[in-house]
Amino acid sequence: MPAKSKAQQKAAGAALSAKRGDSKKSDLKGASRDMYESMSESELEDFASSSRKNKPEHVGD
């Protein structure tokens, strides 16, 4: 399931970093914290690695 916006991609990347132990879970806020708690590492990888080409900054854009 690819990210639908650049913002989703960034949040998934932050959550993935915390999941791998590269950053602190306490640094996460909002969507990235929710993603950390509800998604597996492989799901986060899929979200974070999707192409950024032609994606809006936010889903509503």
Secondary structure, DSSP 4 states (H G I P E B T S, - for coil): ---SSHHHHHHHHHHHHHHHTSS-GGG--HHHHHHHHHS-HHHHHHHHTS--TT--SSTT-
